[in-house]
Amino acid sequence: MEELGRKSVEEFKKSEKIPVIVVLENIRSAYNVGSVFRTADAFLVQTIYITGYSAKPPHKEVKKTALGAEETVDWKYFKTMAEAIQELRDQGYKIFAVEQAEGSCELQAMSFELSEKLAIVFGNEVTGVEQSTILLSDGCIEIPQLGMKHSLNIATAAGVVLWELVRSRIPLSPPAGGVT
């Protein structure tokens, strides 16, 4: 474990976070919520905002898939998206919904400043991000999909989007074995 460079809970809490807040809107599956906690931990995101009827810690199924990440990643619950969006706006975050929508921008075409504060909204597994939330957002991000299916599990979508947003913000590690 030491060779993997894993942080302790205390080290994680003290680490500088990527200025990204994940917003979960009415996620049906507590397992998906827990998976997003693990992804948020992996990428050192700032916080997770949980809204509506989404499960929240200490829910048994969240804990099962989060594998302890619910203890490291800061999170906050809001009864409504309007409350969450107001707080994000007050803190200077730009808000983007991950949704296939008219006028959406493909993920790989998005460009953000390294210090830009971003909030990324992931919606319900069946109905997606609510239209009222999309209207309050600064835009929609779409993950290009080339096959027959044009939907991804929310936990998978979160992994894809968050990696794309943080990969340019992290320093490169030397290759294994010291070869350059």
OpenMM code with the backbone's topology and positions (N, CA, C; nanometers):
from openmm import Vec3, app, unit

residues = "MET GLU GLU LEU GLY ARG LYS SER VAL GLU GLU PHE LYS LYS SER GLU LYS ILE PRO VAL ILE VAL VAL LEU GLU ASN ILE ARG SER ALA TYR ASN VAL GLY SER VAL PHE ARG THR ALA ASP ALA PHE LEU VAL GLN THR ILE TYR ILE THR GLY TYR SER ALA LYS PRO PRO HIS LYS GLU VAL LYS LYS THR ALA LEU GLY ALA GLU GLU THR VAL ASP TRP LYS TYR PHE LYS THR MET ALA GLU ALA ILE GLN GLU LEU ARG ASP GLN GLY TYR LYS ILE PHE ALA VAL GLU GLN ALA GLU GLY SER CYS GLU LEU GLN ALA MET SER PHE GLU LEU SER GLU LYS LEU ALA ILE VAL PHE GLY ASN GLU VAL THR GLY VAL GLU GLN SER THR ILE LEU LEU SER ASP GLY CYS ILE GLU ILE PRO GLN LEU GLY MET LYS HIS SER LEU ASN ILE ALA THR ALA ALA GLY VAL VAL LEU TRP GLU LEU VAL ARG SER ARG ILE PRO LEU SER PRO PRO ALA GLY GLY VAL THR".split()
positions = [
    Vec3(0.0811, -0.1186, 0.0000),
    Vec3(0.0000, 0.0000, 0.0000),
    Vec3(0.0860, 0.1259, 0.0000),
    Vec3(0.1989, 0.1162, 0.0689),
    Vec3(0.2887, 0.2302, 0.0766),
    Vec3(0.3414, 0.2692, -0.0615),
    Vec3(0.3720, 0.1685, -0.1427),
    Vec3(0.4238, 0.1939, -0.2769),
    Vec3(0.3213, 0.2628, -0.3660),
    Vec3(0.1925, 0.2427, -0.3377),
    Vec3(0.0875, 0.3068, -0.4163),
    Vec3(0.0733, 0.4544, -0.3831),
    Vec3(0.1340, 0.4986, -0.2739),
    Vec3(0.1276, 0.6393, -0.2368),
    Vec3(-0.0103, 0.6822, -0.1887),
    Vec3(-0.0838, 0.5914, -0.1280),
    Vec3(-0.2178, 0.6238, -0.0793),
    Vec3(-0.2102, 0.7167, 0.0401),
    Vec3(-0.3018, 0.8104, 0.0427),
    Vec3(-0.3100, 0.9049, 0.1528),
    Vec3(-0.3903, 0.8442, 0.2673),
    Vec3(-0.3566, 0.8836, 0.3876),
    Vec3(-0.4412, 0.8501, 0.5018),
    Vec3(-0.5617, 0.9436, 0.4979),
    Vec3(-0.6625, 0.9149, 0.5791),
    Vec3(-0.7791, 1.0033, 0.5858),
    Vec3(-0.7347, 1.1445, 0.6222),
    Vec3(-0.6453, 1.1543, 0.7195),
    Vec3(-0.5960, 1.2851, 0.7636),
    Vec3(-0.5219, 1.3566, 0.6497),
    Vec3(-0.4355, 1.2849, 0.5780),
    Vec3(-0.3631, 1.3453, 0.4655),
    Vec3(-0.4596, 1.3894, 0.3557),
    Vec3(-0.5615, 1.3067, 0.3300),
    Vec3(-0.6606, 1.3426, 0.2292),
    Vec3(-0.7311, 1.4712, 0.2680),
    Vec3(-0.7755, 1.4798, 0.3925),
    Vec3(-0.8485, 1.5977, 0.4397),
    Vec3(-0.7645, 1.7247, 0.4268),
    Vec3(-0.6319, 1.7120, 0.4457),
    Vec3(-0.5420, 1.8281, 0.4385),
    Vec3(-0.4976, 1.8606, 0.2962),
    Vec3(-0.5199, 1.7700, 0.2022),
    Vec3(-0.4737, 1.7895, 0.0643),
    Vec3(-0.5484, 1.9030, -0.0044),
    Vec3(-0.4770, 1.9710, -0.0918),
    Vec3(-0.5422, 2.0733, -0.1744),
    Vec3(-0.6319, 2.0015, -0.2746),
    Vec3(-0.7557, 2.0450, -0.2826),
    Vec3(-0.8540, 1.9785, -0.3681),
    Vec3(-0.8656, 2.0485, -0.5035),
    Vec3(-0.9102, 1.9730, -0.6013),
    Vec3(-0.9413, 2.0266, -0.7333),
    Vec3(-1.0710, 2.1078, -0.7172),
    Vec3(-1.0781, 2.2298, -0.7706),
    Vec3(-1.1977, 2.3129, -0.7484),
    Vec3(-1.3187, 2.2679, -0.8315),
    Vec3(-1.3626, 2.1449, -0.8029),
    Vec3(-1.4785, 2.0866, -0.8707),
    Vec3(-1.5730, 2.0330, -0.7634),
    Vec3(-1.6991, 2.0686, -0.7766),
    Vec3(-1.8030, 2.0128, -0.6895),
    Vec3(-1.8925, 1.9253, -0.7752),
    Vec3(-1.9140, 1.8041, -0.7303),
    Vec3(-2.0052, 1.7107, -0.7964),
    Vec3(-2.1424, 1.7302, -0.7330),
    Vec3(-2.2450, 1.7447, -0.8174),
    Vec3(-2.3806, 1.7601, -0.7677),
    Vec3(-2.4626, 1.6400, -0.8159),
    Vec3(-2.5229, 1.5696, -0.7220),
    Vec3(-2.6043, 1.4526, -0.7535),
    Vec3(-2.7506, 1.4890, -0.7360),
    Vec3(-2.8257, 1.4850, -0.8454),
    Vec3(-2.9658, 1.5250, -0.8436),
    Vec3(-3.0565, 1.4020, -0.8544),
    Vec3(-3.1245, 1.3710, -0.7457),
    Vec3(-3.2240, 1.2625, -0.7449),
    Vec3(-3.1715, 1.1310, -0.8025),
    Vec3(-3.0600, 1.0851, -0.7491),
    Vec3(-3.0014, 0.9588, -0.7932),
    Vec3(-3.0756, 0.8444, -0.7220),
    Vec3(-3.1319, 0.7528, -0.7995),
    Vec3(-3.2133, 0.6435, -0.7443),
    Vec3(-3.1307, 0.5416, -0.6683),
    Vec3(-3.0139, 0.5084, -0.7196),
    Vec3(-2.9350, 0.3995, -0.6641),
    Vec3(-2.8312, 0.4495, -0.5641),
    Vec3(-2.8432, 0.4014, -0.4414),
    Vec3(-2.7435, 0.4347, -0.3393),
    Vec3(-2.6060, 0.3801, -0.3791),
    Vec3(-2.6043, 0.2688, -0.4548),
    Vec3(-2.4764, 0.2149, -0.5028),
    Vec3(-2.4080, 0.3138, -0.5967),
    Vec3(-2.4850, 0.3797, -0.6815),
    Vec3(-2.4269, 0.4811, -0.7698),
    Vec3(-2.3708, 0.5981, -0.6896),
    Vec3(-2.4421, 0.6392, -0.5872),
    Vec3(-2.3929, 0.7476, -0.5015),
    Vec3(-2.2590, 0.7071, -0.4395),
    Vec3(-2.2515, 0.5867, -0.3859),
    Vec3(-2.1267, 0.5395, -0.3264),
    Vec3(-2.0130, 0.5327, -0.4268),
    Vec3(-2.0434, 0.4896, -0.5481),
    Vec3(-1.9404, 0.4848, -0.6534),
    Vec3(-1.8884, 0.6234, -0.6861),
    Vec3(-1.9763, 0.7222, -0.6866),
    Vec3(-1.9322, 0.8595, -0.7138),
    Vec3(-1.8427, 0.9088, -0.6003),
    Vec3(-1.8715, 0.8703, -0.4775),
    Vec3(-1.7821, 0.9062, -0.3665),
    Vec3(-1.6417, 0.8515, -0.3916),
    Vec3(-1.6315, 0.7266, -0.4366),
    Vec3(-1.4994, 0.6686, -0.4639),
    Vec3(-1.4272, 0.7441, -0.5734),
    Vec3(-1.4998, 0.7804, -0.6785),
    Vec3(-1.4399, 0.8554, -0.7883),
    Vec3(-1.3962, 0.9939, -0.7415),
    Vec3(-1.4796, 1.0581, -0.6618),
    Vec3(-1.4459, 1.1908, -0.6089),
    Vec3(-1.3207, 1.1845, -0.5221),
    Vec3(-1.3073, 1.0786, -0.4447),
    Vec3(-1.1876, 1.0585, -0.3637),
    Vec3(-1.0658, 1.0405, -0.4540),
    Vec3(-1.0798, 0.9571, -0.5564),
    Vec3(-0.9672, 0.9284, -0.6461),
    Vec3(-0.9133, 1.0545, -0.7117),
    Vec3(-1.0024, 1.1493, -0.7424),
    Vec3(-0.9614, 1.2697, -0.8151),
    Vec3(-0.9532, 1.3939, -0.7279),
    Vec3(-0.9610, 1.3769, -0.5958),
    Vec3(-0.9480, 1.4878, -0.5003),
    Vec3(-1.0426, 1.6041, -0.5305),
    Vec3(-1.1679, 1.5720, -0.5625),
    Vec3(-1.2622, 1.6813, -0.5877),
    Vec3(-1.2990, 1.7490, -0.4567),
    Vec3(-1.3417, 1.8731, -0.4673),
    Vec3(-1.3694, 1.9577, -0.3523),
    Vec3(-1.4772, 1.9008, -0.2606),
    Vec3(-1.5931, 1.8718, -0.3173),
    Vec3(-1.7100, 1.8355, -0.2372),
    Vec3(-1.8107, 1.7637, -0.3258),
    Vec3(-1.9006, 1.6900, -0.2632),
    Vec3(-2.0177, 1.6362, -0.3314),
    Vec3(-2.1406, 1.7015, -0.2694),
    Vec3(-2.2264, 1.7570, -0.3539),
    Vec3(-2.3566, 1.8068, -0.3098),
    Vec3(-2.4585, 1.6996, -0.3469),
    Vec3(-2.5378, 1.6580, -0.2512),
    Vec3(-2.6400, 1.5559, -0.2716),
    Vec3(-2.7755, 1.6246, -0.2593),
    Vec3(-2.8624, 1.6029, -0.3580),
    Vec3(-2.9911, 1.6723, -0.3557),
    Vec3(-3.1078, 1.5762, -0.3721),
    Vec3(-3.2252, 1.6279, -0.3304),
    Vec3(-3.3491, 1.5542, -0.3506),
    Vec3(-3.3517, 1.4230, -0.2750),
    Vec3(-3.3997, 1.3190, -0.3425),
    Vec3(-3.4138, 1.1893, -0.2764),
    Vec3(-3.2913, 1.0995, -0.2901),
    Vec3(-3.1804, 1.1539, -0.3400),
    Vec3(-3.0563, 1.0751, -0.3470),
    Vec3(-3.0184, 1.0263, -0.2073),
    Vec3(-2.9691, 0.9031, -0.2006),
    Vec3(-2.9211, 0.8493, -0.0734),
    Vec3(-2.7972, 0.9251, -0.0297),
    Vec3(-2.7773, 0.9309, 0.0997),
    Vec3(-2.6596, 0.9991, 0.1537),
    Vec3(-2.6021, 0.9163, 0.2691),
    Vec3(-2.4750, 0.9350, 0.2972),
    Vec3(-2.4169, 0.8630, 0.4110),
    Vec3(-2.4964, 0.8962, 0.5379),
    Vec3(-2.5098, 0.8003, 0.6265),
    Vec3(-2.4413, 0.6714, 0.6358),
    Vec3(-2.5192, 0.5546, 0.5747),
    Vec3(-2.5930, 0.5767, 0.4697),
    Vec3(-2.6734, 0.4723, 0.4049),
    Vec3(-2.5870, 0.3490, 0.3778),
    Vec3(-2.6407, 0.2309, 0.4101),
    Vec3(-2.5672, 0.1033, 0.3984),
    Vec3(-2.5121, 0.0799, 0.2579),
    Vec3(-2.5935, 0.1045, 0.1535),
    Vec3(-2.5490, 0.0777, 0.0166),
    Vec3(-2.4483, 0.1824, -0.0317),
    Vec3(-2.4582, 0.3054, 0.0171),
    Vec3(-2.3564, 0.4072, -0.0140),
    Vec3(-2.2232, 0.3610, 0.0435),
    Vec3(-2.2242, 0.3205, 0.1693),
    Vec3(-2.1014, 0.2753, 0.2357),
    Vec3(-2.0395, 0.1550, 0.1650),
    Vec3(-2.1251, 0.0647, 0.1161),
    Vec3(-2.0745, -0.0576, 0.0530),
    Vec3(-1.9907, -0.0260, -0.0702),
    Vec3(-2.0353, 0.0667, -0.1552),
    Vec3(-1.9603, 0.0969, -0.2773),
    Vec3(-1.8593, 0.2097, -0.2578),
    Vec3(-1.8803, 0.2943, -0.1587),
    Vec3(-1.7852, 0.4041, -0.1348),
    Vec3(-1.6547, 0.3525, -0.0741),
    Vec3(-1.6621, 0.2420, -0.0034),
    Vec3(-1.5438, 0.1799, 0.0584),
    Vec3(-1.4610, 0.2780, 0.1418),
    Vec3(-1.5297, 0.3611, 0.2183),
    Vec3(-1.4604, 0.4559, 0.3054),
    Vec3(-1.4484, 0.5959, 0.2489),
    Vec3(-1.4744, 0.6133, 0.1209),
    Vec3(-1.4625, 0.7469, 0.0607),
    Vec3(-1.5656, 0.8438, 0.1162),
    Vec3(-1.6747, 0.7907, 0.1728),
    Vec3(-1.7740, 0.8789, 0.2346),
    Vec3(-1.7179, 0.9430, 0.3611),
    Vec3(-1.6061, 0.8897, 0.4105),
    Vec3(-1.5385, 0.9462, 0.5272),
    Vec3(-1.4323, 1.0489, 0.4872),
    Vec3(-1.3860, 1.0437, 0.3629),
    Vec3(-1.2801, 1.1359, 0.3199),
    Vec3(-1.3340, 1.2544, 0.2415),
    Vec3(-1.4293, 1.2310, 0.1543),
    Vec3(-1.4815, 1.3368, 0.0680),
    Vec3(-1.5874, 1.4170, 0.1438),
    Vec3(-1.5705, 1.5485, 0.1459),
    Vec3(-1.6710, 1.6341, 0.2078),
    Vec3(-1.7992, 1.6282, 0.1259),
    Vec3(-1.9123, 1.6321, 0.1931),
    Vec3(-2.0398, 1.6303, 0.1236),
    Vec3(-2.1402, 1.7139, 0.2016),
    Vec3(-2.2429, 1.7544, 0.1293),
    Vec3(-2.3466, 1.8378, 0.1885),
    Vec3(-2.4790, 1.8019, 0.1227),
    Vec3(-2.5859, 1.7975, 0.2013),
    Vec3(-2.7171, 1.7632, 0.1480),
    Vec3(-2.8035, 1.8884, 0.1337),
    Vec3(-2.8772, 1.8948, 0.0224),
    Vec3(-2.9750, 2.0000, -0.0037),
    Vec3(-3.1068, 1.9342, -0.0406),
    Vec3(-3.2139, 1.9835, 0.0149),
    Vec3(-3.3455, 1.9283, -0.0178),
    Vec3(-3.3793, 1.9546, -0.1640),
    Vec3(-3.3423, 2.0735, -0.2149),
    Vec3(-3.3750, 2.1082, -0.3533),
    Vec3(-3.2498, 2.1501, -0.4304),
    Vec3(-3.2575, 2.1349, -0.5616),
    Vec3(-3.1488, 2.1809, -0.6487),
    Vec3(-3.1363, 2.3325, -0.6432),
    Vec3(-3.2489, 2.4020, -0.6301),
    Vec3(-3.2442, 2.5491, -0.6248),
    Vec3(-3.1558, 2.5962, -0.5096),
    Vec3(-3.1647, 2.5293, -0.3942),
    Vec3(-3.0804, 2.5658, -0.2799),
    Vec3(-2.9330, 2.5397, -0.3109),
    Vec3(-2.9049, 2.4254, -0.3712),
    Vec3(-2.7669, 2.3911, -0.4053),
    Vec3(-2.7107, 2.4902, -0.5068),
    Vec3(-2.7888, 2.5207, -0.6081),
    Vec3(-2.7431, 2.6136, -0.7122),
    Vec3(-2.7187, 2.7518, -0.6537),
    Vec3(-2.8048, 2.7978, -0.5654),
    Vec3(-2.7844, 2.9287, -0.5036),
    Vec3(-2.6521, 2.9338, -0.4280),
    Vec3(-2.6237, 2.8279, -0.3509),
    Vec3(-2.4969, 2.8249, -0.2771),
    Vec3(-2.3775, 2.8222, -0.3732),
    Vec3(-2.3881, 2.7449, -0.4799),
    Vec3(-2.2793, 2.7391, -0.5781),
    Vec3(-2.2565, 2.8755, -0.6421),
    Vec3(-2.3633, 2.9433, -0.6793),
    Vec3(-2.3518, 3.0772, -0.7386),
    Vec3(-2.2876, 3.1741, -0.6390),
    Vec3(-2.3311, 3.1676, -0.5135),
    Vec3(-2.2754, 3.2554, -0.4100),
    Vec3(-2.1262, 3.2334, -0.3920),
    Vec3(-2.0796, 3.1114, -0.4190),
    Vec3(-1.9377, 3.0782, -0.4037),
    Vec3(-1.8588, 3.0950, -0.5332),
    Vec3(-1.9242, 3.1423, -0.6391),
    Vec3(-1.8543, 3.1700, -0.7643),
    Vec3(-1.8300, 3.0509, -0.8550),
    Vec3(-1.9099, 2.9473, -0.8435),
    Vec3(-1.8943, 2.8298, -0.9288),
    Vec3(-1.9718, 2.8462, -1.0591),
    Vec3(-1.9146, 2.7967, -1.1682),
    Vec3(-1.9873, 2.7804, -1.2929),
    Vec3(-2.0510, 2.6423, -1.2867),
    Vec3(-2.1730, 2.6322, -1.3355),
    Vec3(-2.2502, 2.5092, -1.3215),
    Vec3(-2.2785, 2.4489, -1.4585),
    Vec3(-2.2430, 2.3210, -1.4738),
    Vec3(-2.2662, 2.2489, -1.5982),
    Vec3(-2.3385, 2.1182, -1.5697),
    Vec3(-2.4442, 2.0936, -1.6446),
    Vec3(-2.5175, 1.9679, -1.6341),
    Vec3(-2.4584, 1.8687, -1.7333),
    Vec3(-2.4455, 1.7447, -1.6923),
    Vec3(-2.4022, 1.6393, -1.7835),
    Vec3(-2.5303, 1.5802, -1.8419),
    Vec3(-2.5563, 1.6169, -1.9666),
    Vec3(-2.6837, 1.5800, -2.0269),
    Vec3(-2.6760, 1.5916, -2.1783),
    Vec3(-2.7453, 1.5012, -2.2462),
    Vec3(-2.7614, 1.5114, -2.3909),
    Vec3(-2.8766, 1.6080, -2.4137),
    Vec3(-2.8418, 1.7267, -2.4585),
    Vec3(-2.9433, 1.8307, -2.4741),
    Vec3(-2.9090, 1.9180, -2.5935),
    Vec3(-3.0092, 1.9852, -2.6438),
    Vec3(-2.9858, 2.0775, -2.7542),
    Vec3(-2.8862, 2.1841, -2.7084),
    Vec3(-2.7830, 2.2040, -2.7883),
    Vec3(-2.6814, 2.3036, -2.7555),
    Vec3(-2.5736, 2.2552, -2.6608),
    Vec3(-2.5753, 2.1259, -2.6250),
    Vec3(-2.4711, 2.0755, -2.5359),
    Vec3(-2.3368, 2.0757, -2.6086),
    Vec3(-2.2300, 2.0795, -2.5309),
    Vec3(-2.0940, 2.0806, -2.5849),
    Vec3(-2.0287, 1.9465, -2.5515),
    Vec3(-1.9624, 1.8875, -2.6490),
    Vec3(-1.8953, 1.7604, -2.6232),
    Vec3(-1.7829, 1.7796, -2.5219),
    Vec3(-1.7706, 1.6830, -2.4343),
    Vec3(-1.6761, 1.6895, -2.3230),
    Vec3(-1.5353, 1.7275, -2.3676),
    Vec3(-1.4853, 1.6630, -2.4704),
    Vec3(-1.3475, 1.6875, -2.5130),
    Vec3(-1.3287, 1.8268, -2.5735),
    Vec3(-1.4361, 1.8954, -2.6068),
    Vec3(-1.4270, 2.0298, -2.6635),
    Vec3(-1.4338, 2.1385, -2.5565),
    Vec3(-1.4636, 2.0989, -2.4345),
    Vec3(-1.4739, 2.1964, -2.3249),
    Vec3(-1.3343, 2.2408, -2.2830),
    Vec3(-1.3235, 2.3673, -2.2510),
    Vec3(-1.1958, 2.4223, -2.2079),
    Vec3(-1.2194, 2.5110, -2.0859),
    Vec3(-1.1455, 2.4832, -1.9797),
    Vec3(-1.1613, 2.5588, -1.8560),
    Vec3(-1.0252, 2.6048, -1.8066),
    Vec3(-1.0235, 2.7176, -1.7374),
    Vec3(-0.9018, 2.7647, -1.6715),
    Vec3(-0.8693, 2.6704, -1.5559),
    Vec3(-0.7418, 2.6533, -1.5265),
    Vec3(-0.7019, 2.5611, -1.4205),
    Vec3(-0.7624, 2.5973, -1.2852),
    Vec3(-0.7774, 2.7266, -1.2588),
    Vec3(-0.8288, 2.7696, -1.1287),
    Vec3(-0.9803, 2.7886, -1.1282),
    Vec3(-1.0462, 2.7670, -1.2427),
    Vec3(-1.1899, 2.7894, -1.2529),
    Vec3(-1.2669, 2.6934, -1.1627),
    Vec3(-1.3624, 2.7488, -1.0888),
    Vec3(-1.4443, 2.6703, -0.9976),
    Vec3(-1.5646, 2.6153, -1.0747),
    Vec3(-1.5751, 2.4813, -1.0782),
    Vec3(-1.6792, 2.4158, -1.1579),
    Vec3(-1.7680, 2.3288, -1.0703),
    Vec3(-1.8966, 2.3306, -1.1006),
    Vec3(-1.9919, 2.2380, -1.0399),
    Vec3(-2.0520, 2.1569, -1.1532),
    Vec3(-2.0473, 2.0256, -1.1395),
    Vec3(-2.0928, 1.9356, -1.2447),
    Vec3(-2.2118, 1.8562, -1.1915),
    Vec3(-2.3262, 1.8706, -1.2590),
    Vec3(-2.4509, 1.8083, -1.2149),
    Vec3(-2.4734, 1.6773, -1.2904),
    Vec3(-2.4953, 1.5708, -1.2139),
    Vec3(-2.5314, 1.4410, -1.2688),
    Vec3(-2.6738, 1.4110, -1.2237),
    Vec3(-2.7570, 1.3672, -1.3191),
    Vec3(-2.8988, 1.3500, -1.2893),
    Vec3(-2.9427, 1.2065, -1.2736),
    Vec3(-3.0714, 1.1932, -1.2536),
    Vec3(-3.1388, 1.0667, -1.2331),
    Vec3(-3.1067, 0.9665, -1.3446),
    Vec3(-3.0944, 0.8405, -1.3069),
    Vec3(-3.0565, 0.7349, -1.4004),
    Vec3(-3.1546, 0.7172, -1.5161),
    Vec3(-3.2801, 0.7517, -1.4963),
    Vec3(-3.3806, 0.7331, -1.6009),
    Vec3(-3.4155, 0.8649, -1.6693),
    Vec3(-3.4406, 0.9676, -1.5911),
    Vec3(-3.4900, 1.0942, -1.6468),
    Vec3(-3.3817, 1.1980, -1.6711),
    Vec3(-3.2608, 1.1736, -1.6212),
    Vec3(-3.1511, 1.2676, -1.6423),
    Vec3(-3.1611, 1.3896, -1.5529),
    Vec3(-3.0895, 1.4934, -1.5929),
    Vec3(-3.0912, 1.6196, -1.5185),
    Vec3(-3.2239, 1.6890, -1.5481),
    Vec3(-3.2874, 1.7385, -1.4444),
    Vec3(-3.4169, 1.8060, -1.4604),
    Vec3(-3.4028, 1.9287, -1.5510),
    Vec3(-3.5042, 1.9541, -1.6324),
    Vec3(-3.5027, 2.0700, -1.7228),
    Vec3(-3.4871, 2.1996, -1.6442),
    Vec3(-3.5493, 2.2097, -1.5288),
    Vec3(-3.5372, 2.3313, -1.4471),
    Vec3(-3.3915, 2.3539, -1.4045),
    Vec3(-3.3179, 2.2468, -1.3811),
    Vec3(-3.1758, 2.2578, -1.3452),
    Vec3(-3.0935, 2.2990, -1.4668),
    Vec3(-3.1244, 2.2404, -1.5809),
    Vec3(-3.0539, 2.2766, -1.7046),
    Vec3(-3.0694, 2.4255, -1.7320),
    Vec3(-3.1885, 2.4783, -1.7113),
    Vec3(-3.2136, 2.6208, -1.7361),
    Vec3(-3.1339, 2.7105, -1.6418),
    Vec3(-3.1004, 2.6610, -1.5231),
    Vec3(-3.0217, 2.7385, -1.4269),
    Vec3(-2.8712, 2.7173, -1.4433),
    Vec3(-2.8332, 2.6271, -1.5329),
    Vec3(-2.6916, 2.5951, -1.5541),
    Vec3(-2.6287, 2.6883, -1.6571),
    Vec3(-2.4947, 2.6881, -1.6580),
    Vec3(-2.4203, 2.7667, -1.7566),
    Vec3(-2.4068, 2.6932, -1.8886),
    Vec3(-2.4433, 2.5664, -1.8912),
    Vec3(-2.4361, 2.4883, -2.0132),
    Vec3(-2.4464, 2.3405, -1.9822),
    Vec3(-2.4478, 2.2615, -2.0888),
    Vec3(-2.4534, 2.1156, -2.0759),
    Vec3(-2.3303, 2.0536, -2.1399),
    Vec3(-2.2786, 1.9536, -2.0737),
    Vec3(-2.1663, 1.8756, -2.1231),
    Vec3(-2.2210, 1.7403, -2.1675),
    Vec3(-2.1799, 1.6980, -2.2850),
    Vec3(-2.2235, 1.5686, -2.3370),
    Vec3(-2.1023, 1.4800, -2.3601),
    Vec3(-2.1124, 1.3554, -2.3166),
    Vec3(-2.0062, 1.2574, -2.3420),
    Vec3(-2.0354, 1.1933, -2.4773),
    Vec3(-1.9447, 1.2070, -2.5737),
    Vec3(-1.9685, 1.1448, -2.7047),
    Vec3(-1.9795, 0.9932, -2.6891),
    Vec3(-2.0765, 0.9352, -2.7563),
    Vec3(-2.0967, 0.7907, -2.7509),
    Vec3(-2.1160, 0.7402, -2.8928),
    Vec3(-2.0393, 0.6404, -2.9294),
    Vec3(-2.0300, 0.5988, -3.0680),
    Vec3(-2.1087, 0.4723, -3.1013),
    Vec3(-2.1525, 0.4004, -3.0017),
    Vec3(-2.2214, 0.2737, -3.0256),
    Vec3(-2.3715, 0.2895, -3.0404),
    Vec3(-2.4399, 0.1792, -3.0271),
    Vec3(-2.5849, 0.1765, -3.0396),
    Vec3(-2.6516, 0.2424, -2.9191),
    Vec3(-2.6007, 0.2159, -2.7988),
    Vec3(-2.6554, 0.2750, -2.6767),
    Vec3(-2.6031, 0.4164, -2.6613),
    Vec3(-2.6886, 0.5045, -2.6201),
    Vec3(-2.6471, 0.6436, -2.6001),
    Vec3(-2.6804, 0.6893, -2.4602),
    Vec3(-2.6413, 0.6046, -2.3644),
    Vec3(-2.6525, 0.6421, -2.2246),
    Vec3(-2.5472, 0.5644, -2.1472),
    Vec3(-2.5013, 0.6245, -2.0398),
    Vec3(-2.4050, 0.5605, -1.9508),
    Vec3(-2.4610, 0.5596, -1.8100),
    Vec3(-2.4213, 0.4609, -1.7329),
    Vec3(-2.4529, 0.4611, -1.5911),
    Vec3(-2.3976, 0.5892, -1.5302),
    Vec3(-2.4670, 0.6461, -1.4351),
    Vec3(-2.4236, 0.7741, -1.3768),
    Vec3(-2.2849, 0.7637, -1.3140),
    Vec3(-2.2532, 0.6511, -1.2507),
    Vec3(-2.1208, 0.6358, -1.1900),
    Vec3(-2.0126, 0.6314, -1.2976),
    Vec3(-2.0411, 0.5669, -1.4094),
    Vec3(-1.9463, 0.5630, -1.5205),
    Vec3(-1.9304, 0.7018, -1.5810),
    Vec3(-2.0414, 0.7702, -1.6027),
    Vec3(-2.0364, 0.9066, -1.6579),
    Vec3(-1.9556, 0.9983, -1.5670),
    Vec3(-1.9737, 0.9850, -1.4365),
    Vec3(-1.8984, 1.0687, -1.3428),
    Vec3(-1.7486, 1.0421, -1.3560),
    Vec3(-1.7106, 0.9165, -1.3692),
    Vec3(-1.5688, 0.8841, -1.3851),
    Vec3(-1.5095, 0.9453, -1.5102),
    Vec3(-1.5810, 0.9358, -1.6205),
    Vec3(-1.5331, 0.9906, -1.7480),
    Vec3(-1.5199, 1.1427, -1.7389),
    Vec3(-1.6237, 1.2086, -1.6931),
    Vec3(-1.6241, 1.3554, -1.6884),
    Vec3(-1.5207, 1.4069, -1.5888),
    Vec3(-1.5170, 1.3500, -1.4702),
    Vec3(-1.4232, 1.3997, -1.3700),
    Vec3(-1.2787, 1.3782, -1.4124),
    Vec3(-1.2477, 1.2660, -1.4730),
    Vec3(-1.1110, 1.2455, -1.5212),
    Vec3(-1.0748, 1.3522, -1.6246),
    Vec3(-1.1634, 1.3786, -1.7166),
    Vec3(-1.1351, 1.4794, -1.8197),
    Vec3(-1.1129, 1.6170, -1.7562),
    Vec3(-1.1871, 1.6488, -1.6510),
    Vec3(-1.1740, 1.7797, -1.5867),
    Vec3(-1.0491, 1.7921, -1.5003),
    Vec3(-1.0023, 1.6805, -1.4428),
    Vec3(-0.8870, 1.6916, -1.3531),
    Vec3(-0.7540, 1.6542, -1.4180),
    Vec3(-0.7549, 1.5828, -1.5281),
    Vec3(-0.6286, 1.5312, -1.5827),
    Vec3(-0.5300, 1.6408, -1.6194),
    Vec3(-0.5778, 1.7538, -1.6650),
    Vec3(-0.4868, 1.8629, -1.7004),
    Vec3(-0.4442, 1.9430, -1.5778),
    Vec3(-0.5018, 1.9142, -1.4643),
    Vec3(-0.4723, 1.9893, -1.3414),
    Vec3(-0.3776, 1.9161, -1.2470),
    Vec3(-0.3317, 1.7977, -1.2876),
    Vec3(-0.2430, 1.7219, -1.1997),
    Vec3(-0.1045, 1.7108, -1.2633),
    Vec3(-0.0012, 1.7133, -1.1807),
    Vec3(0.1344, 1.7001, -1.2348),
    Vec3(0.1574, 1.5578, -1.2857),
    Vec3(0.2391, 1.5471, -1.3878),
    Vec3(0.2724, 1.4146, -1.4426),
    Vec3(0.3673, 1.3435, -1.3488),
    Vec3(0.3433, 1.2165, -1.3282),
    Vec3(0.4324, 1.1334, -1.2482),
    Vec3(0.5358, 1.0704, -1.3383),
    Vec3(0.6551, 1.0444, -1.2858),
    Vec3(0.7542, 0.9750, -1.3683),
    Vec3(0.7056, 0.8332, -1.3984),
    Vec3(0.7387, 0.7808, -1.5152),
    Vec3(0.6964, 0.6444, -1.5492),
    Vec3(0.7550, 0.5434, -1.4524),
    Vec3(0.6875, 0.4312, -1.4358),
    Vec3(0.7356, 0.3234, -1.3507),
    Vec3(0.8727, 0.2779, -1.3978),
    Vec3(0.9631, 0.2521, -1.3058),
    Vec3(1.0968, 0.2065, -1.3406),
    Vec3(1.1922, 0.3197, -1.3761),
    Vec3(1.1438, 0.4433, -1.3723),
    Vec3(1.2285, 0.5581, -1.3964),
    Vec3(1.2612, 0.5850, -1.5412),
    Vec3(1.2024, 0.5137, -1.6359),
    Vec3(1.2302, 0.5353, -1.7781),
    Vec3(1.1550, 0.6591, -1.8254),
    Vec3(1.2231, 0.7464, -1.8985),
    Vec3(1.1570, 0.8664, -1.9508),
    Vec3(1.1529, 0.8669, -2.0996),
] * unit.nanometer
topology = app.Topology()
chain = topology.addChain("A")
for resn in residues:
    res = topology.addResidue(resn, chain)
    for name in ("N", "CA", "C"):
        topology.addAtom(name, app.Element.getBySymbol(name[0]), res)
